[in-house]
Amino acid sequence: MTRFDLTPLNPNFGVEVRGLNLMDVSADTLFPEIRALFEEHSALLFRGQDLTPEKHLELAGLFGPVEDREADERKPGEAFKIPEVSNVLDDGTTSGEMDLKTLNLKSNFLWHSDSTFLPVPSLINILVGRIVTTEGGATELASTRAAWAEMPADLKARIEGRGIWHRYSHSRKKISEELAKLPLYTKWPDQHWKAVWPNPVNGRAALYIASHAFAVDGYEEAEGEALLEELTAFCTQPRFVYSHTWAVGDVLLWDQRAVLHRGTPWPYEQPRKLSSICSSVRESDGIAAIRIEPELV
């Protein structure tokens, strides 16, 4: 680790890693160090990288199976396309503020962890700055691991040991009823996960919530939603948050088991494009600790 310069992103979590070229990373070279930093700090920033799409995909694959939400829609022989968080249309123009594409981007302004609504959730998101704006458009991270460690006992007691239900369309419905009805947001059944995810490497626990969460075991609907809002508010206090202002070439990655994130608004006439690849969790990432078997529900 001493070969890298590490600068904290926030006193409670995250580091900027300097002196490492991600193009040099392979399974045996540098990746073991990156993975150790990931487990320890939950979020890593690499500035000024020249990460090609091919290397971006390779790096994600080192963390786990690359998540492919469109696998069921892809035609035989059609290649996987790296997802983009972007308002740029195929013709180079930008989507209007009330277009469904932009409304989906706005739903990302809600605090969330990606893929809690999938049968296999994601371990990591690796974001790469491709086109950035002159103002706004930050990505903010909040450590639910640091927050859980400092959470008052009475608030912890209201959620610990319970399960939380997650649904993709739930977060989209907060922005637009029309958006929430699209097939992309309704094709997966509701997912049920335990509320606390302990890290299998160091044992440090994190609250596992998201804007996709809509119900908590043991509570009526309104009471459960109020609790989820209270927990999110606690976890997203400034002392647990890092806000990243993008430059082209920045690479920001984080642990989806222990970090919430959100985008922030920008002038929508300005193009913005981030390449985003999520990798799915494996058994070694501790998913058994949050799994709730159907027969136990």
C-alpha positions as CSV (number, residue, x, y, z in Angstrom):
1,M,0.0,0.0,0.0
2,T,2.9,2.4,0.6
3,R,3.5,2.8,-3.1
4,F,0.2,4.8,-3.4
5,D,-0.6,8.2,-2.0
6,L,-3.9,8.1,-0.1
7,T,-6.0,11.2,0.7
8,P,-9.2,10.9,2.6
9,L,-12.4,11.9,0.8
10,N,-14.3,12.3,4.1
11,P,-13.0,11.8,7.7
12,N,-15.3,8.8,7.9
13,F,-14.8,7.0,4.6
14,G,-13.3,7.0,1.2
15,V,-9.8,7.8,-0.2
16,E,-8.4,9.3,-3.3
17,V,-5.7,7.1,-4.7
18,R,-2.8,8.7,-6.4
19,G,0.2,7.2,-8.2
20,L,-1.8,4.3,-9.8
21,N,-2.7,3.9,-13.4
22,L,-5.8,1.8,-13.8
23,M,-4.7,0.8,-17.3
24,D,-2.0,-1.2,-15.6
25,V,-4.4,-3.2,-13.4
26,S,-4.8,-7.0,-13.8
27,A,-6.0,-9.8,-11.6
28,D,-2.5,-10.3,-10.2
29,T,-1.1,-6.8,-10.6
30,L,-2.5,-3.9,-8.5
31,F,-6.0,-5.4,-8.2
32,P,-5.4,-7.1,-4.9
33,E,-4.3,-3.8,-3.4
34,I,-7.4,-2.0,-4.9
35,R,-9.7,-4.7,-3.6
36,A,-8.2,-4.3,-0.1
37,L,-8.6,-0.5,-0.2
38,F,-12.2,-1.0,-1.4
39,E,-13.0,-3.2,1.6
40,E,-11.4,-0.9,4.0
41,H,-12.5,2.5,2.8
42,S,-15.8,1.8,0.8
43,A,-15.1,4.4,-1.9
44,L,-12.1,5.1,-4.1
45,L,-11.3,8.0,-6.4
46,F,-8.8,7.9,-9.2
47,R,-8.3,11.3,-11.0
48,G,-7.0,11.9,-14.5
49,Q,-7.3,8.4,-15.8
50,D,-7.4,7.4,-19.4
51,L,-9.5,4.4,-18.9
52,T,-10.7,2.8,-22.2
53,P,-14.2,1.2,-22.4
54,E,-12.5,-2.2,-22.7
55,K,-10.4,-1.7,-19.6
56,H,-13.4,-0.3,-17.7
57,L,-15.3,-3.5,-18.5
58,E,-12.2,-5.6,-17.5
59,L,-11.8,-3.8,-14.2
60,A,-15.5,-4.4,-13.3
61,G,-15.1,-8.0,-14.2
62,L,-12.3,-8.4,-11.6
63,F,-14.8,-7.4,-8.9
64,G,-17.5,-9.8,-10.0
65,P,-19.9,-10.7,-12.8
66,V,-20.8,-7.6,-14.9
67,E,-24.4,-6.7,-14.3
68,D,-26.5,-6.8,-17.4
69,R,-30.1,-5.5,-16.9
70,E,-30.9,-5.9,-20.6
71,A,-29.8,-9.5,-21.1
72,D,-33.4,-10.6,-21.6
73,E,-33.9,-8.0,-24.3
74,R,-30.7,-8.4,-26.3
75,K,-30.9,-10.1,-29.6
76,P,-28.6,-13.2,-30.3
77,G,-25.1,-12.0,-31.0
78,E,-25.8,-8.4,-29.9
79,A,-22.9,-7.1,-27.8
80,F,-23.2,-5.8,-24.3
81,K,-23.1,-2.0,-24.2
82,I,-21.6,-0.1,-21.3
83,P,-24.5,1.8,-19.6
84,E,-24.3,5.5,-19.6
85,V,-25.7,8.0,-17.1
86,S,-26.3,10.7,-19.7
87,N,-28.7,13.3,-21.1
88,V,-27.1,13.0,-24.6
89,L,-29.3,11.6,-27.3
90,D,-28.1,9.6,-30.3
91,D,-28.1,12.7,-32.5
92,G,-25.9,14.6,-30.1
93,T,-28.6,16.9,-28.7
94,T,-29.7,16.8,-25.1
95,S,-33.0,15.5,-23.7
96,G,-35.6,18.0,-22.6
97,E,-36.2,18.5,-18.9
98,M,-39.5,16.6,-18.9
99,D,-38.5,13.8,-21.3
100,L,-38.7,10.4,-19.7
101,K,-34.9,10.1,-20.2
102,T,-34.3,13.2,-18.1
103,L,-37.0,12.1,-15.5
104,N,-35.1,8.9,-15.0
105,L,-31.9,10.9,-14.4
106,K,-33.8,12.9,-11.9
107,S,-34.8,9.8,-10.0
108,N,-31.1,9.2,-9.5
109,F,-31.1,12.4,-7.4
110,L,-32.8,10.3,-4.7
111,W,-30.4,8.6,-2.3
112,H,-30.0,5.0,-3.4
113,S,-27.9,1.9,-3.8
114,D,-28.0,0.4,-7.2
115,S,-29.8,-2.9,-7.9
116,T,-31.3,-3.6,-4.5
117,F,-34.3,-4.6,-6.6
118,L,-32.5,-7.3,-8.5
119,P,-32.4,-11.0,-7.4
120,V,-28.6,-10.6,-7.3
121,P,-27.7,-7.1,-6.1
122,S,-24.6,-5.2,-7.1
123,L,-21.3,-5.1,-5.2
124,I,-19.8,-2.0,-6.9
125,N,-20.5,0.8,-9.3
126,I,-17.5,2.1,-11.3
127,L,-18.2,5.5,-12.8
128,V,-16.0,7.2,-15.3
129,G,-16.3,10.9,-16.3
130,R,-16.6,11.2,-20.1
131,I,-18.5,14.5,-20.6
132,V,-18.8,16.9,-17.7
133,T,-20.7,20.1,-17.1
134,T,-19.5,23.6,-16.1
135,E,-21.7,23.6,-13.0
136,G,-23.7,21.1,-11.0
137,G,-23.8,17.4,-11.9
138,A,-21.9,16.2,-8.8
139,T,-22.1,12.7,-7.5
140,E,-22.6,12.4,-3.8
141,L,-21.8,9.4,-1.6
142,A,-23.0,8.6,1.9
143,S,-21.5,5.9,4.1
144,T,-24.2,3.8,5.7
145,R,-21.3,1.9,7.5
146,A,-20.0,5.0,9.3
147,A,-23.6,6.1,10.0
148,W,-24.5,2.7,11.4
149,A,-21.5,2.8,13.8
150,E,-22.7,6.2,15.1
151,M,-26.5,5.6,15.0
152,P,-28.3,6.0,18.3
153,A,-29.3,2.7,19.9
154,D,-33.0,3.5,19.9
155,L,-33.1,4.2,16.1
156,K,-31.0,1.0,15.5
157,A,-33.4,-1.0,17.5
158,R,-36.3,-0.1,15.3
159,I,-34.6,-1.6,12.2
160,E,-32.1,-4.2,13.3
161,G,-33.1,-7.8,12.6
162,R,-35.8,-6.8,10.2
163,G,-36.2,-7.3,6.5
164,I,-36.7,-4.5,3.9
165,W,-38.6,-4.9,0.6
166,H,-37.3,-3.3,-2.6
167,R,-39.0,-2.5,-5.9
168,Y,-37.5,-0.6,-8.9
169,S,-40.7,1.2,-9.9
170,H,-41.0,2.6,-6.3
171,S,-38.2,5.0,-6.8
172,R,-39.3,6.0,-10.3
173,K,-42.9,6.6,-9.0
174,K,-41.6,9.3,-6.7
175,I,-40.6,11.2,-9.9
176,S,-43.2,10.2,-12.5
177,E,-46.1,7.8,-12.6
178,E,-45.6,7.4,-16.3
179,L,-41.9,6.5,-15.8
180,A,-42.7,3.9,-13.1
181,K,-45.0,2.0,-15.5
182,L,-42.3,1.4,-18.1
183,P,-41.3,-2.4,-18.5
184,L,-37.7,-1.7,-17.5
185,Y,-38.9,-0.8,-14.0
186,T,-41.6,-3.5,-13.5
187,K,-40.0,-6.7,-14.9
188,W,-38.4,-7.9,-11.6
189,P,-40.3,-9.2,-8.6
190,D,-40.0,-7.4,-5.3
191,Q,-36.8,-8.3,-3.4
192,H,-36.5,-8.9,0.3
193,W,-33.2,-8.3,2.1
194,K,-32.1,-8.0,5.7
195,A,-31.6,-4.4,6.8
196,V,-27.9,-4.7,7.9
197,W,-25.1,-6.1,5.8
198,P,-21.9,-7.0,7.7
199,N,-18.7,-6.9,5.6
200,P,-17.3,-10.5,5.4
201,V,-13.7,-9.2,5.4
202,N,-13.6,-6.9,8.4
203,G,-17.0,-7.5,10.1
204,R,-18.0,-3.8,9.9
205,A,-21.8,-3.6,9.5
206,A,-23.7,-1.2,7.2
207,L,-27.4,-0.3,6.8
208,Y,-28.7,-1.6,3.5
209,I,-31.3,0.7,2.2
210,A,-32.2,2.6,-1.0
211,S,-34.8,4.8,-2.6
212,H,-36.2,1.5,-4.0
213,A,-37.1,0.4,-0.5
214,F,-40.9,0.6,0.1
215,A,-41.7,-1.6,3.2
216,V,-40.2,-2.8,6.4
217,D,-41.2,-6.0,8.1
218,G,-43.3,-5.5,11.2
219,Y,-44.6,-2.0,10.3
220,E,-47.6,-0.7,8.6
221,E,-46.9,0.9,5.2
222,A,-46.9,4.5,6.3
223,E,-44.9,3.8,9.4
224,G,-42.3,1.8,7.5
225,E,-41.9,4.5,4.9
226,A,-41.4,7.1,7.6
227,L,-38.8,4.9,9.3
228,L,-36.9,4.5,6.0
229,E,-37.0,8.3,5.5
230,E,-35.6,8.8,9.0
231,L,-32.9,6.3,8.5
232,T,-31.9,7.8,5.2
233,A,-31.8,11.3,6.7
234,F,-29.5,10.1,9.4
235,C,-27.1,8.4,7.0
236,T,-26.9,11.4,4.7
237,Q,-25.9,14.0,7.2
238,P,-22.9,16.0,6.0
239,R,-20.4,14.2,8.2
240,F,-21.1,11.0,6.3
241,V,-21.2,12.5,2.8
242,Y,-18.6,13.1,0.1
243,S,-19.6,15.2,-2.9
244,H,-17.6,14.7,-6.1
245,T,-17.3,17.4,-8.7
246,W,-16.4,15.7,-12.0
247,A,-13.5,16.2,-14.4
248,V,-13.0,14.2,-17.6
249,G,-11.1,11.1,-16.7
250,D,-12.1,10.8,-13.1
251,V,-13.0,7.3,-12.0
252,L,-15.1,6.9,-8.8
253,L,-16.1,3.5,-7.4
254,W,-17.9,2.5,-4.2
255,D,-19.2,-0.4,-2.2
256,Q,-22.9,-0.7,-2.9
257,R,-23.3,-2.8,0.3
258,A,-22.2,0.2,2.5
259,V,-22.6,3.4,0.5
260,L,-25.6,5.3,-0.8
261,H,-25.2,7.7,-3.7
262,R,-27.1,10.3,-5.7
263,G,-26.6,12.7,-8.6
264,T,-27.2,16.4,-8.3
265,P,-28.9,18.7,-10.9
266,W,-27.2,20.6,-13.7
267,P,-28.3,22.8,-16.5
268,Y,-30.0,20.3,-18.7
269,E,-29.0,22.0,-21.9
270,Q,-25.4,21.0,-21.1
271,P,-24.4,17.5,-22.1
272,R,-23.2,15.1,-19.3
273,K,-22.1,11.6,-19.7
274,L,-20.7,9.1,-17.2
275,S,-20.0,5.5,-18.1
276,S,-21.3,3.2,-15.4
277,I,-20.7,-0.5,-14.8
278,C,-22.0,-2.4,-11.9
279,S,-20.6,-5.8,-10.8
280,S,-22.9,-8.3,-9.0
281,V,-22.1,-9.7,-5.6
282,R,-20.9,-13.2,-5.2
283,E,-21.3,-15.5,-2.2
284,S,-17.8,-14.4,-1.0
285,D,-19.1,-10.9,-0.7
286,G,-21.4,-11.9,2.1
287,I,-24.8,-12.0,0.5
288,A,-25.8,-14.9,2.7
289,A,-25.8,-12.5,5.6
290,I,-28.8,-10.5,4.1
291,R,-30.6,-13.2,2.3
292,I,-34.1,-14.0,3.5
293,E,-35.3,-17.4,2.3
294,P,-39.0,-17.4,1.1
295,E,-40.0,-20.2,3.5
296,L,-38.9,-18.0,6.4
297,V,-41.0,-15.0,5.5
